Amino acid sequence: MENNNLLMIPGPTPVPEKVLLAQTKHPIGHRSPEFSEIIGEINENLKWLHQTQQEVLTVTASGTGAMEAGIINFLSAGDRVIVASNGKFGERWADLAEAFGIKTDRVNITWGEVIDPEIIREKLEADTNKEIKAVIVTHSETSTGVLNDLETINRHVKNHGEALIIVDAVTSLGAVNLPIDEWGLDVVASGSQKGYMIPPGLGFIAVSEKAWQAYETSTLPKFYFDLGPYRKSATKNSTPFTPPINLMFGLQTALRMMREEGLENIFARHERNTRATREAVQALGLPLFAPDHAASRAVTAVAPTTVDPEKVRSVMKKQFDISLAGGQNELKGKIFRIGHLGFISERDVLTVISALEAVLAELGHESMKPGAGVAAATRVFAEL
Ligand SMILES: *Cc1c(COP(=O)(O)O)cnc(C)c1O
């Protein structure tokens, strides 16, 4: 059936109809008083979502563009940084930093495992000359479904005193509590097609006062992604360049929906959907890839041994028009991933689990008790 797709991947995520409709208006001038009012409202709500008093800057880019802005504005060529990596995105940040001549110390953890904050602590404590300028870390590693212990890593960075903490929060912002000011996170990057419930095209960067001080001495070349002008414009409810006006209409509506739901409720919904998905998958006799204590609230990675994950995905798509994500890089063909980030309800989770039962039965996954997944998910929804 046409147009009946259920998008259960960790980005792009589903977009509410209200948001889609908001985007279908004619564009208006980005220097008009009407648009200035919209920017003002968006910026207030972005601060609310980020739990910060600082301006949150919006750039026209995907999440990677936001991360690039987060690096080139606060560091210089030759700077030493630690990049903690336990998946594809961690690796991307090391590659990105190196492309700009930054000296990266890669802490590579096996994919699927959690970054041990002790390794970061040891490296920071050994740096008595305070040469390390930043610790770069992915909060929710989307490629494996692991949520890293950002709070503890950040504490070690704070004890170091000099280094900035630069965070990829692309699949954690709007899914799990991330109190930016309270923790004192310096640079936090995210992207619109993840927790924001709008299509791809916008990147967001929250910047601390300490990071703005580092900005003053950063010598990496930048122009379009020079965040200085973005900051200046934001205080005047404006933008330095033409923003994607229609995406901004969508963002305005999505942020209103989020405020109406409330941060606590949004986090609780993601927690429930994550727990339900994980319990259901286990009840169906499929191994989870990430440990319970470090489960991403955006995506659950499943590592089946009795069925081919790519077959699960293709039958799921063909029979039920449900899109799941596959494994990336070294995990290709080894896992499939169920996205539950953003505009995802309990009904969506129950739908994907019941469809998964049907697919597993068709593929001859024998250890499964039909109905066990739905029962497990239902139990979580009743309890939480
Ligand atoms: C999606 C994602 C990004 C950004 O990817 P883009 O395609 O550039 O939007 C960055 N980090 C993580 C953890 C992600 O999931």
The ligand as an SDF file (V2000), in Angstrom:
LIG
                    3D

 15 15  0  0  0  0  0  0  0  0999 V2000
   22.8290   10.8920   12.5950 C   0  0  0  0  0  0  0  0  0  0  0  0
   23.9960   11.1110   13.4600 C   0  0  0  0  0  0  0  0  0  0  0  0
   24.9260   12.1290   13.1960 C   0  0  0  0  0  0  0  0  0  0  0  0
   24.8020   13.0920   12.0600 C   0  0  0  0  0  0  0  0  0  0  0  0
   24.7220   12.5460   10.8270 O   0  0  0  0  0  0  0  0  0  0  0  0
   24.2490   13.4800    9.6290 P   0  0  0  0  0  0  0  0  0  0  0  0
   23.9690   12.5100    8.5430 O   0  0  0  0  0  0  0  0  0  0  0  0
   25.3590   14.3950    9.3320 O   0  0  0  0  0  0  0  0  0  0  0  0
   23.0380   14.2130   10.1170 O   0  0  0  0  0  0  0  0  0  0  0  0
   25.9580   12.3200   14.0770 C   0  0  0  0  0  0  0  0  0  0  0  0
   26.1080   11.5730   15.1670 N   0  0  0  0  0  0  0  0  0  0  0  0
   25.2400   10.5970   15.4730 C   0  0  0  0  0  0  0  0  0  0  0  0
   25.4620    9.8180   16.7210 C   0  0  0  0  0  0  0  0  0  0  0  0
   24.1590   10.3300   14.6370 C   0  0  0  0  0  0  0  0  0  0  0  0
   23.2810    9.3880   14.9520 O   0  0  0  0  0  0  0  0  0  0  0  0
  1  2  1  0
  2  3  1  0
  2 14  2  0
  3  4  1  0
  3 10  2  0
  4  5  1  0
  5  6  1  0
  6  7  2  0
  6  8  1  0
  6  9  1  0
 10 11  1  0
 11 12  2  0
 12 13  1  0
 12 14  1  0
 14 15  1  0
M  END
$$$$
